[in-house]
């Protein structure tokens, strides 16, 4: 026996959700089209004119960039849909009718909250499964068309640094360079022109120069070939020089990970960003580490903008007023601009370590929830 799930939804909720769907879809199309035009179309048209980029490649890149702008449009469309729908309810006196029979404002906006939570889940799914892979494919496709096909690994100047904490004479700890690894070239299998500087013994202890080095998968070790090992005495003089044809060097496998072509922040999902975070920690690049921490928190906070905008739009819409579509769109633009300006400022403060990464990413949402709660309370009373 088939059961229609819509029959289990109260009539009021079903009616409001149906009214929200059309402006929400309109908002997705509108904001995604604006974003694609500004962020992609102009660039592709310029490349077609200046670099003879083929139209077929341009269309492929355009389609690959669409998921990113659709995901960005979800929160904005939620704001526009709730503001337009509840404003129409207010102007048509439907809110007055509902409240006259004892239905509170909080109950009236509940369908918008439920829909916003559902859209939050869709946004998170887009940003984790579709957007990073599509952005990476779009960038590599455009680069191959303009620059030529490139190997999926870094070919030159592989640099790896690791930092350790060293104990001082007074018992305190200081952080300093522990090891430095440098390779002039990489052919996808072997490192060539390799130099290792080892300072793990609380001072320069050895320098290794080798013709080549290779990661031994079966033994989980680095094999160095045809080189010299310079042992350094405590006074800084060469203590011994050892030539070798083969030498095992204790270095981490993550050096090999550095040869992978780096992805931008918007080309990684949260899991990939966390892997990148571990590699950056090992490199000791504190500035890059802080930026990545902020971006990871922003990846988690962004989908919840849908709930923030849904509540703000509902709260503004339930305030007695005469608001048309053009006015609703204008108010939406102002709120969107204000939110993203605040997000940019707090993100920059997080990267500057003025705010923690968590607070840098979530302060705009917390502030949005607070404003929405105050507006709903005022409307309900």
Buried (B, 14 or more C-beta within 10 A) or exposed (E): EEEEEEEEBEEBBBEBBEBBEEBBEBBBEBBBEEBBEEEBBEBBEEBBEEEEBEEEBBEBBBEBBBBBBBBBBBBBBBBBBBBBBBBBBBBEEBBEEBBEEEEEBBBBBBBBBBBBBEBBEBBBEBBBEBBBBBBBBBBBBBEEBEEEEEEEBBEEEBEBBBBBEBEEEEEEEEEEBBBBBBBEBBEEEBBBBBBBBBBBEBEBBBBBBBBBBBBEEEEEBBBBBEBEBBBBEEEEEEEEEEEBEEBEBEBBEBBBBBBEBEBEBBBBBBEBBEEBBEBBBBBBBEEBBBBBBBBBBBBBBBBBBBBBBBBBBBBBBBBEEEBEBEBBBEBBBEBBEEBBEBBEBBBEBBBEBEBBBBBBBBBBBEBBBEBBEEBBEEBBE
